Amino acid sequence: MGAKLIGLLAALVITPAVAAPQADGQPGPSSGLPVPRFVSIKSERVNVRSGPNRENQVDWVYTRVGLPVEIIGEYDNWRHIRDWEGSEGWVLHSLLSGKRTALVAAVAKKVDDVVAIRSSADPKSAVTARLQSGVLATVKRCDGQWCRISGQGFDGWIEEERLWGVYPGEKVE
């Protein structure tokens, strides 16, 4: 059986995250959870503001549920986030979910780059799908080198370094 090719309509170039491992995060002053940490967008419309209150201007709006973002700071009910493009802003904590998602990341910013999804956490295992950069996936688990992900039309294993939304060496249960 041949591998499926899963892609996006818009060409996105996502490069792997280079950030401190989550295990090194200090507890946030509001949530007590590690900062930094990855979460996902929970609502169909999330205003990203220039500061941590409703009086600050809306810099942009996320309109795709499930997009991963990194919490890099906290203030009261607000979370300072960074996205895959490096853009930063503030959102209400209630608009974020602890559900782990990730974006497939290209290597060397090649838009036509595809990533093999495998049947097991082994580079020699069968390829079950090929994903283009920017495909959104749910992170099921990671062992520090490989992650099991799923999404529309695919389920399998990918090298952790090919995802934006998981820290290098991170283990997800």
VEXDRENRO-884749 format. One record per residue: residue number from 0; residue in three letters; x, y, z of N, C-alpha, C in turn. Coordinates in steps of 0.2 Angstrom, whole numbers, plus 5000, padded with zeros to 4 digits. Example, Ala and Ser with C-alpha at 12.3 -4.5 7.8 and 13.67 -1.06 7.14 Angstrom:
BEGIN
resi, resn, nX, nY, nZ, caX, caY, caZ, cX, cY, cZ
0, ALA, 5066, 4972, 5039, 5062, 4978, 5039, 5066, 4984, 5039 $
1, SER, 5064, 4989, 5035, 5068, 4995, 5036, 5064, 5000, 5039 $
***
This chain:
BEGIN
resi, resn, nX, nY, nZ, caX, caY, caZ, cX, cY, cZ
0, MET, 5004, 4994, 5000, 5000, 5000, 5000, 5004, 5006, 5000 $
1, GLY, 5003, 5011, 4996, 5007, 5017, 4995, 5006, 5022, 5001 $
2, ALA, 5010, 5026, 5002, 5009, 5032, 5007, 5005, 5037, 5004 $
3, LYS, 5001, 5040, 5008, 4997, 5046, 5006, 5001, 5052, 5007 $
4, LEU, 4999, 5057, 5003, 5002, 5064, 5003, 4997, 5069, 5006 $
5, ILE, 4998, 5071, 5012, 4994, 5076, 5015, 4997, 5083, 5015 $
6, GLY, 4993, 5088, 5013, 4996, 5094, 5012, 4991, 5100, 5014 $
7, LEU, 4993, 5106, 5013, 4989, 5112, 5015, 4988, 5115, 5008 $
8, LEU, 4982, 5119, 5008, 4981, 5123, 5002, 4986, 5129, 5002 $
9, ALA, 4987, 5132, 5007, 4992, 5138, 5007, 4999, 5135, 5009 $
10, ALA, 5004, 5138, 5005, 5011, 5135, 5007, 5014, 5139, 5013 $
11, LEU, 5015, 5135, 5018, 5018, 5138, 5024, 5025, 5135, 5025 $
12, VAL, 5029, 5139, 5027, 5036, 5137, 5029, 5037, 5137, 5036 $
13, ILE, 5037, 5131, 5040, 5038, 5131, 5047, 5044, 5128, 5048 $
14, THR, 5048, 5131, 5052, 5055, 5128, 5054, 5055, 5126, 5061 $
15, PRO, 5058, 5121, 5063, 5058, 5118, 5069, 5060, 5123, 5075 $
16, ALA, 5057, 5122, 5081, 5058, 5127, 5086, 5065, 5126, 5089 $
17, VAL, 5068, 5131, 5091, 5074, 5131, 5095, 5073, 5135, 5101 $
18, ALA, 5071, 5131, 5106, 5069, 5134, 5112, 5072, 5130, 5118 $
19, ALA, 5072, 5132, 5124, 5074, 5129, 5130, 5069, 5123, 5131 $
20, PRO, 5071, 5117, 5133, 5067, 5112, 5135, 5062, 5114, 5140 $
21, GLN, 5056, 5111, 5140, 5050, 5112, 5144, 5052, 5111, 5151 $
22, ALA, 5056, 5105, 5152, 5058, 5103, 5159, 5062, 5109, 5163 $
23, ASP, 5065, 5113, 5159, 5069, 5119, 5162, 5064, 5124, 5164 $
24, GLY, 5058, 5124, 5162, 5053, 5130, 5164, 5052, 5131, 5171 $
25, GLN, 5051, 5137, 5173, 5050, 5138, 5180, 5042, 5139, 5181 $
26, PRO, 5039, 5138, 5186, 5032, 5138, 5187, 5030, 5145, 5186 $
27, GLY, 5024, 5146, 5182, 5021, 5153, 5180, 5018, 5156, 5186 $
28, PRO, 5018, 5162, 5187, 5016, 5165, 5193, 5008, 5165, 5194 $
29, SER, 5005, 5164, 5188, 4997, 5164, 5189, 4995, 5156, 5189 $
30, SER, 4998, 5152, 5184, 4995, 5145, 5183, 4999, 5140, 5188 $
31, GLY, 5005, 5142, 5189, 5009, 5137, 5193, 5012, 5131, 5188 $
32, LEU, 5010, 5132, 5181, 5013, 5127, 5176, 5019, 5130, 5173 $
33, PRO, 5023, 5126, 5170, 5030, 5128, 5168, 5029, 5133, 5162 $
34, VAL, 5034, 5138, 5163, 5034, 5143, 5157, 5042, 5143, 5155 $
35, PRO, 5043, 5141, 5149, 5038, 5141, 5143, 5035, 5134, 5143 $
36, ARG, 5029, 5134, 5139, 5026, 5128, 5138, 5022, 5129, 5131 $
37, PHE, 5020, 5123, 5128, 5016, 5123, 5122, 5009, 5122, 5124 $
38, VAL, 5004, 5125, 5121, 4997, 5124, 5121, 4994, 5125, 5114 $
39, SER, 4988, 5125, 5114, 4985, 5126, 5107, 4979, 5131, 5108 $
40, ILE, 4977, 5134, 5102, 4972, 5139, 5101, 4965, 5135, 5102 $
41, LYS, 4961, 5137, 5107, 4955, 5134, 5108, 4948, 5136, 5105 $
42, SER, 4948, 5142, 5103, 4942, 5146, 5100, 4943, 5147, 5092 $
43, GLU, 4938, 5148, 5089, 4938, 5150, 5082, 4940, 5157, 5080 $
44, ARG, 4940, 5161, 5086, 4942, 5168, 5085, 4946, 5170, 5091 $
45, VAL, 4953, 5171, 5091, 4957, 5173, 5096, 4960, 5179, 5095 $
46, ASN, 4959, 5185, 5099, 4962, 5191, 5098, 4969, 5191, 5101 $
47, VAL, 4974, 5193, 5098, 4980, 5194, 5101, 4982, 5201, 5102 $
48, ARG, 4983, 5203, 5108, 4984, 5210, 5110, 4991, 5212, 5111 $
49, SER, 4992, 5218, 5111, 4999, 5221, 5112, 5001, 5221, 5120 $
50, GLY, 4996, 5220, 5124, 4998, 5220, 5131, 4992, 5216, 5135 $
51, PRO, 4993, 5214, 5141, 4989, 5210, 5145, 4983, 5213, 5148 $
52, ASN, 4979, 5216, 5144, 4972, 5219, 5146, 4968, 5220, 5140 $
53, ARG, 4961, 5221, 5141, 4957, 5222, 5135, 4957, 5229, 5132 $
54, GLU, 4961, 5234, 5136, 4962, 5241, 5133, 4967, 5241, 5128 $
55, ASN, 4972, 5236, 5128, 4977, 5236, 5123, 4974, 5234, 5116 $
56, GLN, 4977, 5237, 5111, 4975, 5235, 5104, 4976, 5228, 5102 $
57, VAL, 4971, 5226, 5097, 4972, 5219, 5094, 4977, 5220, 5089 $
58, ASP, 4982, 5216, 5089, 4987, 5216, 5084, 4985, 5211, 5078 $
59, TRP, 4982, 5206, 5080, 4980, 5201, 5074, 4975, 5196, 5078 $
60, VAL, 4972, 5192, 5074, 4967, 5187, 5076, 4969, 5180, 5073 $
61, TYR, 4969, 5175, 5078, 4969, 5168, 5075, 4962, 5166, 5074 $
62, THR, 4962, 5162, 5068, 4955, 5160, 5066, 4955, 5152, 5065 $
63, ARG, 4960, 5149, 5067, 4961, 5141, 5066, 4962, 5138, 5073 $
64, VAL, 4956, 5134, 5075, 4957, 5130, 5081, 4962, 5125, 5081 $
65, GLY, 4966, 5124, 5086, 4971, 5119, 5086, 4978, 5121, 5085 $
66, LEU, 4979, 5127, 5082, 4986, 5130, 5081, 4990, 5130, 5087 $
67, PRO, 4996, 5127, 5087, 5000, 5127, 5093, 5003, 5134, 5094 $
68, VAL, 5004, 5136, 5100, 5007, 5142, 5102, 5011, 5141, 5108 $
69, GLU, 5016, 5145, 5110, 5021, 5144, 5116, 5019, 5149, 5121 $
70, ILE, 5018, 5147, 5127, 5017, 5152, 5132, 5024, 5154, 5135 $
71, ILE, 5025, 5160, 5134, 5032, 5162, 5136, 5032, 5167, 5142 $
72, GLY, 5026, 5169, 5145, 5025, 5173, 5151, 5018, 5173, 5153 $
73, GLU, 5016, 5175, 5159, 5010, 5175, 5162, 5009, 5182, 5166 $
74, TYR, 5003, 5184, 5166, 5001, 5190, 5170, 4994, 5189, 5171 $
75, ASP, 4992, 5188, 5178, 4985, 5187, 5180, 4981, 5182, 5175 $
76, ASN, 4976, 5184, 5172, 4973, 5179, 5167, 4975, 5179, 5160 $
77, TRP, 4980, 5183, 5159, 4983, 5183, 5152, 4989, 5179, 5151 $
78, ARG, 4990, 5177, 5145, 4996, 5173, 5143, 5000, 5177, 5137 $
79, HIS, 5007, 5177, 5138, 5011, 5180, 5133, 5013, 5174, 5129 $
80, ILE, 5011, 5174, 5122, 5012, 5169, 5118, 5017, 5171, 5112 $
81, ARG, 5020, 5165, 5109, 5024, 5166, 5103, 5021, 5161, 5098 $
82, ASP, 5021, 5162, 5092, 5019, 5157, 5087, 5024, 5155, 5083 $
83, TRP, 5023, 5151, 5078, 5028, 5147, 5074, 5032, 5152, 5070 $
84, GLU, 5029, 5158, 5069, 5033, 5163, 5065, 5037, 5168, 5069 $
85, GLY, 5037, 5167, 5076, 5040, 5171, 5080, 5037, 5177, 5083 $
86, SER, 5030, 5178, 5081, 5026, 5184, 5083, 5024, 5183, 5090 $
87, GLU, 5024, 5188, 5094, 5022, 5188, 5101, 5016, 5192, 5102 $
88, GLY, 5012, 5190, 5107, 5007, 5195, 5109, 5003, 5192, 5116 $
89, TRP, 4998, 5195, 5118, 4994, 5193, 5124, 4987, 5190, 5122 $
90, VAL, 4985, 5185, 5125, 4979, 5182, 5125, 4976, 5180, 5131 $
91, LEU, 4969, 5180, 5132, 4966, 5177, 5138, 4967, 5170, 5139 $
92, HIS, 4969, 5168, 5145, 4970, 5161, 5146, 4964, 5156, 5144 $
93, SER, 4958, 5158, 5145, 4952, 5154, 5143, 4952, 5153, 5136 $
94, LEU, 4956, 5156, 5131, 4955, 5155, 5124, 4961, 5150, 5122 $
95, LEU, 4964, 5147, 5127, 4970, 5142, 5125, 4968, 5135, 5128 $
96, SER, 4970, 5130, 5125, 4969, 5123, 5128, 4976, 5120, 5129 $
97, GLY, 4975, 5115, 5134, 4981, 5111, 5135, 4982, 5106, 5130 $
98, LYS, 4978, 5105, 5126, 4978, 5100, 5120, 4985, 5101, 5116 $
99, ARG, 4989, 5096, 5116, 4995, 5097, 5112, 4994, 5095, 5105 $
100, THR, 4996, 5100, 5101, 4996, 5100, 5094, 5003, 5102, 5091 $
101, ALA, 5004, 5101, 5085, 5011, 5103, 5082, 5010, 5104, 5074 $
102, LEU, 5014, 5108, 5072, 5014, 5109, 5064, 5021, 5106, 5062 $
103, VAL, 5020, 5102, 5056, 5025, 5099, 5053, 5030, 5105, 5050 $
104, ALA, 5036, 5104, 5052, 5041, 5109, 5050, 5046, 5107, 5044 $
105, ALA, 5047, 5112, 5040, 5051, 5111, 5034, 5059, 5111, 5036 $
106, VAL, 5063, 5108, 5032, 5070, 5109, 5034, 5073, 5114, 5029 $
107, ALA, 5077, 5118, 5031, 5080, 5123, 5027, 5075, 5127, 5023 $
108, LYS, 5069, 5128, 5025, 5064, 5133, 5022, 5062, 5131, 5015 $
109, LYS, 5062, 5124, 5014, 5060, 5122, 5007, 5053, 5121, 5007 $
110, VAL, 5049, 5125, 5004, 5042, 5124, 5004, 5039, 5118, 5001 $
111, ASP, 5042, 5115, 4997, 5040, 5108, 4994, 5043, 5102, 4998 $
112, ASP, 5046, 5103, 5003, 5048, 5098, 5008, 5042, 5094, 5010 $
113, VAL, 5043, 5087, 5010, 5038, 5083, 5013, 5041, 5078, 5018 $
114, VAL, 5038, 5077, 5023, 5040, 5073, 5029, 5037, 5066, 5029 $
115, ALA, 5040, 5061, 5030, 5038, 5054, 5030, 5035, 5053, 5037 $
116, ILE, 5029, 5050, 5037, 5025, 5048, 5043, 5026, 5040, 5043 $
117, ARG, 5029, 5037, 5049, 5030, 5030, 5049, 5026, 5026, 5053 $
118, SER, 5026, 5019, 5052, 5021, 5015, 5056, 5024, 5014, 5063 $
119, SER, 5030, 5015, 5064, 5033, 5015, 5071, 5039, 5020, 5072 $
120, ALA, 5041, 5020, 5078, 5046, 5025, 5079, 5053, 5022, 5077 $
121, ASP, 5054, 5021, 5070, 5060, 5018, 5068, 5061, 5021, 5060 $
122, PRO, 5066, 5024, 5059, 5067, 5026, 5052, 5067, 5021, 5047 $
123, LYS, 5067, 5015, 5048, 5067, 5009, 5043, 5060, 5007, 5043 $
124, SER, 5055, 5009, 5047, 5048, 5006, 5047, 5044, 5009, 5040 $
125, ALA, 5039, 5006, 5039, 5035, 5008, 5033, 5032, 5015, 5033 $
126, VAL, 5033, 5018, 5028, 5030, 5025, 5027, 5022, 5025, 5026 $
127, THR, 5018, 5028, 5030, 5011, 5027, 5030, 5008, 5034, 5027 $
128, ALA, 5012, 5039, 5027, 5009, 5045, 5024, 5015, 5050, 5023 $
129, ARG, 5014, 5055, 5019, 5019, 5060, 5018, 5016, 5067, 5019 $
130, LEU, 5019, 5071, 5024, 5015, 5077, 5025, 5019, 5083, 5023 $
131, GLN, 5016, 5088, 5020, 5019, 5094, 5019, 5020, 5099, 5025 $
132, SER, 5025, 5103, 5024, 5026, 5108, 5029, 5020, 5112, 5031 $
133, GLY, 5018, 5113, 5037, 5012, 5117, 5039, 5006, 5113, 5041 $
134, VAL, 5007, 5106, 5040, 5001, 5102, 5041, 5000, 5102, 5049 $
135, LEU, 4994, 5103, 5051, 4992, 5103, 5059, 4991, 5096, 5061 $
136, ALA, 4994, 5094, 5067, 4993, 5087, 5069, 4992, 5087, 5077 $
137, THR, 4988, 5082, 5079, 4988, 5081, 5086, 4993, 5077, 5089 $
138, VAL, 4997, 5079, 5094, 5002, 5075, 5097, 4999, 5070, 5102 $
139, LYS, 5000, 5064, 5101, 4998, 5059, 5105, 5003, 5057, 5110 $
140, ARG, 5009, 5056, 5108, 5015, 5055, 5113, 5021, 5056, 5110 $
141, CYS, 5026, 5058, 5114, 5033, 5058, 5112, 5038, 5055, 5116 $
142, ASP, 5043, 5052, 5114, 5048, 5048, 5118, 5055, 5052, 5119 $
143, GLY, 5055, 5058, 5116, 5061, 5062, 5116, 5065, 5062, 5110 $
144, GLN, 5063, 5057, 5105, 5066, 5057, 5098, 5060, 5057, 5093 $
145, TRP, 5055, 5053, 5094, 5050, 5052, 5090, 5043, 5054, 5093 $
146, CYS, 5038, 5056, 5089, 5032, 5058, 5091, 5026, 5054, 5087 $
147, ARG, 5021, 5052, 5091, 5016, 5049, 5087, 5011, 5054, 5086 $
148, ILE, 5009, 5056, 5080, 5004, 5061, 5079, 4998, 5058, 5074 $
149, SER, 4993, 5062, 5074, 4987, 5060, 5070, 4984, 5067, 5068 $
150, GLY, 4980, 5066, 5062, 4976, 5071, 5060, 4972, 5069, 5054 $
151, GLN, 4969, 5073, 5050, 4964, 5071, 5045, 4968, 5067, 5040 $
152, GLY, 4967, 5060, 5040, 4969, 5056, 5035, 4976, 5053, 5037 $
153, PHE, 4979, 5054, 5043, 4985, 5051, 5044, 4986, 5049, 5052 $
154, ASP, 4990, 5045, 5054, 4991, 5043, 5060, 4998, 5039, 5060 $
155, GLY, 5003, 5041, 5064, 5009, 5038, 5064, 5015, 5041, 5067 $
156, TRP, 5021, 5040, 5066, 5027, 5042, 5070, 5031, 5047, 5065 $
157, ILE, 5033, 5052, 5068, 5038, 5057, 5065, 5043, 5059, 5070 $
158, GLU, 5049, 5060, 5067, 5055, 5063, 5071, 5053, 5069, 5074 $
159, GLU, 5054, 5069, 5081, 5052, 5075, 5085, 5055, 5082, 5082 $
160, GLU, 5061, 5082, 5079, 5064, 5088, 5077, 5060, 5091, 5071 $
161, ARG, 5056, 5087, 5068, 5052, 5089, 5062, 5045, 5092, 5064 $
162, LEU, 5044, 5094, 5070, 5038, 5097, 5073, 5039, 5104, 5076 $
163, TRP, 5035, 5108, 5075, 5035, 5115, 5079, 5029, 5114, 5084 $
164, GLY, 5030, 5114, 5090, 5025, 5113, 5095, 5027, 5107, 5100 $
165, VAL, 5034, 5105, 5100, 5037, 5100, 5104, 5044, 5102, 5105 $
166, TYR, 5046, 5103, 5111, 5053, 5105, 5113, 5058, 5099, 5111 $
167, PRO, 5064, 5101, 5109, 5069, 5095, 5108, 5070, 5091, 5114 $
168, GLY, 5069, 5084, 5113, 5070, 5080, 5118, 5064, 5079, 5123 $
169, GLU, 5059, 5082, 5122, 5053, 5082, 5126, 5049, 5076, 5126 $
170, LYS, 5047, 5073, 5132, 5043, 5067, 5132, 5036, 5070, 5134 $
171, VAL, 5031, 5067, 5130, 5024, 5069, 5131, 5020, 5062, 5131 $
172, GLU, 5017, 5062, 5137, 5013, 5055, 5138, 5005, 5056, 5136 $
***
